Amino acid sequence: MALKAARRVIDAQALGTAADWADRIDELDAAERQRLIVWLNESEENLRAFTRMHDLLRDPALLEVLQAPATVTPSLAEVVPPRRRSDRRPRSALQRVRGMRAAAVAAALAAVVSVPLLWRQTAPPAAKMEARAGTLLDSAVGKRAIVRLRDGSVMTLDAASAVRVAFAAKARTLSLERGAARFEVAHDAGRPFSVQAAHARFTALGTNFSVDQLPGAVELRVYRGRVRVDQPGRAPIVVTGGEWASVGAEPLSVRRFDPKEPSCLDSFWLSADGMRLDAALAHIGRYSAVPIRLADPSMGATRLSGRFRLDTPEKSAALIGALVDLELQRQGGAIVLGAPKGR
């Protein structure tokens, strides 16, 4: 009984905090939005609390109450305890909700609860096919593909991606035309395996690596072995297992990562740690039936952190918008993130 009572207290505390975040969702600055993400990932209890708030906001009966005159205000204090602040009187959860734009908050909460706690879930296996030399291989929006190349190498294509294969007697040359791909390279010392993307060439030195075309840059991640990077006018560098590099206009820099962690090519989660906004939207856009873009492309350099579900692109775009104070809108058949209306 004591354990159940303690659990009810924990539930009440989590619900109270969730209600507080919901109340202020439109007022959060960048630092507070990051703290919200941290809070959601602290425990399953926090996520369940947010889910309850989300369900309340989606309840037609609650929405009817929200739209009713102020004289009809039944208390929900026993469901969500009042917030306690030194500078504000405690209010019931329903009173807190009344002042919000219900539709906008419901959309924001629907996105927020998509942030995973158990984010290591792996994606279901994609269909396999064999590639012939000199062919263009592509994948559909929202669908990955595993391709066995004629030399025994295995390529995993991200959704909405395309690679052209051109094998020859003394070389194995591939060109990443859009999207991203990961390569498990079969050893053949007499035929180097290289991937061309934008203005860079990546040559495997016996390895497992991925190449990702993003706005303004190409990202290389080496999971095992080594990869040589060649760029016009720059000395070649070698990137080894557990390192990643962003190749673009800026000088190339090599950083560390954990190759054992699931990547966005083998799970349905995008883990962003200081990722550019336009890069995050490019990843998510590969899983969206409609284009996702920024109203102001200059916002693309904005950095953000968090974990976002790839196979629910609109919800993830809404969450990203909440984090960087942009509003999700539909314009001309596209999902557009722009400044909130009235600004």
N, C-alpha and C positions, 0 to 999 in steps of 0.2 A: 504493500500500500504506500509506504514511504517513497519507494522508487517511482510509483506512478504519480504521486503528488509532485515529486521533484521534476518529473518529465513534463507535467502540466505547467510548472513554473518556467521551465526552459522554453516550452512552446510559447507561453505568453510573452516572454522577453523577446524571442525571435520575431513574433508577430508585431510587437510594439515597434521594434527597430525597422521591420519591413514597412510598416505603416508610415513611419517617419520618412524613410527614403522615398516612398510613393508620394507623400505629401510634397516633397521638395524636388521631385525629379526634374521639373522645368527650371529650377533655380541653381542646380549644381554647377560649380565651376569645374575646370579640368582636374584639379587635385581631388575634389570630392568624388567625381566620377570614377577615378582610379580607386579610391577607397571603397566605393560601392562594389567594384569588381572583386577586390580583395575580400570583402565581407562575404560575398556570395560564395567564394571558394573556400571559406574557412570551415564549413561543415554542411552536412546534408540538411541539418535542422534549419539553417538559414535559407537554403534553397526551397525547402518545403514551405517555409513561412511566406516567401515571395510567391510561390505557386498558389497558396491560399488567397493572397491578396489579388493575384491575377484572376483567379476563379470568381472572387467576389465582384470584381470590376466587370467581368463578362456576364454576370448573372442578370438576365432581363429584369427580374424583380428589383434588383438594386438600381439598375439604370432608371427604372420608372420612379423610384424614390428620389434619385438625384435630380430628376426633372420636375418633381412635384413641388408645390409651394412649401415655404419654409415651415409652415405650421405642421406639416406631416413629416416628423423626424423621429422615427423609432430609434432607440439606442442600440448600438452594437458593442457597447463597452465590454460585455461579457465575452465577446468573440475576439476583439482586438482592444487591449487596454489602452487608456489614454496616454499620450506622450507627456513627459514631464520636462519642462524647461523653466529656467529661472525667469526668463523674460516673456513667457507666454502662458496663458491659462491652459490647463489640460483640456483637451477636446476629445469627444468620441471619435472612433474611426470614421463613421459616416459623416460627421461634421467636417473632418479633415478632408474627406474626399469631395465634399460638396463644392469646394472652391476650385477644384481642378477641372481642366478640360478633359472630360471622362474618356473620350475616344483617343486622344493623344496619349494619355497615361496608360490606357489599356494596351495600346500598341507598344509603348516603351517597355511595359512590364512583360509583355509577351516575348519581346526580344531579350530582355535581361534574363529571364528564366532559362533561356537557351544556353547560357554560359555553363559549361560542364564542370562537374565535380569529379566524375570518373571519366576522364577525357582520353584514356588509353584504349578505348574501344576500337577495334580494328575494323576496317571496311570489309564487306563481303567480297569474295574473290571475283575478279572481272573475267570476262570471256577471253579465251586464248585464241590466237591466230598466228599463222606462220607468214613471215614477210619474205617476199622475193626482192632481189636486188633491183635498184632503179625504180622503185615504186614510192608513191606518197601514201603514208599511213596516217589516218586521222581518227579522232574519237568524237562522239557526239556530245552536245551540251549535257552536263550532269552525269556522263557515263565515262568510266575509265576503261582502259583496255590493256591486256597483257599480250605482248607480241614476242614470239620466238623467232629470232633472226636466223638466217641460213647458216651462219657460222657457229650457232649454238648459244650466242648471247641472248639475254632476255631483256626486253624493254617494257617498262610500265609507262603508259601514256596517261597523263592527267586528263580530266574532262576538257572538251573543247580544245584539243591540242593536235598538232600535226608535225610529223617528221618525215623527211624524204631520205630514203636509203639508196646509196650508190656504192655497192661493193665492187672492187676490182681485184686483179691478181695480186697486187702488192699493197693494197690499201683498203680499209673499211671506213668509208666516209658517210656521215649522216649530217643532215641539216635540220635544225629545229626551226620550223617556220612560224609556229605560234604555240603558246602554252608552255607546258613543262613535261619532262620525261626523266625517268630514272633508268640507269643501265647497269646490268650485271654482265660484265664483259668476259667472254670466253678468251682464254689465253691463245695468242697466235703471234709470236715474236716477229714473224715475217710479214705480217700485215697490220700495221698500226690502226687502232680504232680511235677515230676522232669525231667530234661533234662541233659543227659550225653554228653559232648563234649570234646574230647581229654582227659586230665587228670583232668577235673573238673566236678563237678555236681552242677546243679542249681535247687534249689527247691523253687517252688512258694509258697508264703504265702498269696494267694489271690491277683492276679496281672495280669498285661499285660506287657510282656517283650519280648525281642528278643535275640537270640544267633547267633553269626556269627563266623564261622571258617575261620581264616585268617592265612597267613604264620607266623608261630612261636607264635601265640597267639589266644585266643578265646575272642571275645568281647561281653560283656553283657550290654544291655541297658534296664533300667526299666522305663516304661512309667507310670505305676500306681501300687501302692501297694509295696510289698517288695519281695526280692529274697535272699535266703541264698546260699552262695557260699562255697562249700567244696572242698578242695584240699588235696592230700596226704601230710602228714608232716607239714601242716599248720593249724592254728586255723581257724574255720569258720568265715566268716564275713557276714553281712547283708547289701544289697544294696537297697536303697529305691527309690521311684518314683522321676524322674528328675536326676538320677545319672547313670553313666556308668563306667564300669571297664574293663580293659584289663588283662586277665589271661594268663600268660605265664611264661617264665623262670625268668623274672624280678619280684621283689616284687610287689604284687597287690596294685594298687593305685586307689582310687575312685575319679571321677571328676563329675562336674555338666554339664548338657545340658538342652536345652529347649524341653520338650516332645511334645509341640504343633507344633514344626517345622516338616515339612514333612521329613520322613526318606527315604532312598533308597529302602525301601520295599513298600512304598506307593506313590512314584513318580518315574519319570525316570531321576532324577538328583542325582548325587553323590556329596555331599558337603564335601570337604576335608579341614580340618583346622589343619595343622601340621600332616597330615596322612602319614604313611610310604608309600614309592613308591610301594613296593610289595603288600601292602594291597589294594591300589587304583587299581592296575592292576588286582588283584584277583576279585574285585567287577566288573570291566568292562569286564573281561574275561568270566564271566557267561553269557554274552549277545553276545559273539562272536562265530561265526561258526568255526573259526580257533583259535588255542592256541595263547595267548599273553604272552611273557616271556621276561626276561632280559638276554642280552648276558653275563653280569657279575652279578651273583646273589648277590654279596656283595653290589651292588648299592641299594638293596632292603631297606636298613635302611635310605635312603635319605628321608627327610621330604619335603612335598609340600602342598600348599594350593590352593584352587580354586574350581570351580564347573564344573562338567563334565557330559555330556549326556551319559546315560547308553546304550541307544538303537542305538547309532552310535559309536560302540566300536573302530573302526579303527581311526576315526577322533579324538576321545577323547584320544586314545593312542598317536596320533601324537602331540596333544596339550601338553600332559604330557611330551612327549619327548622334545618339544621345551622349556618347563619350566625348565627342569633339564639338558638341553644340551645333549640330546641323539637323535639319528637319527632312524626313523622307517625304518626297512628293512624287506624283506620277505626271509625267509630261510627255506627250507625243509617243506613247507606247514604251517609254523608258522609266526606270526608277532613278530619280535624281535626288542627290543630297545637296541641299542648299540652305541658306540662312533662313531661320524661322520667319514666317510671315509677320509683317509689321515692323521689321527691322530695316 
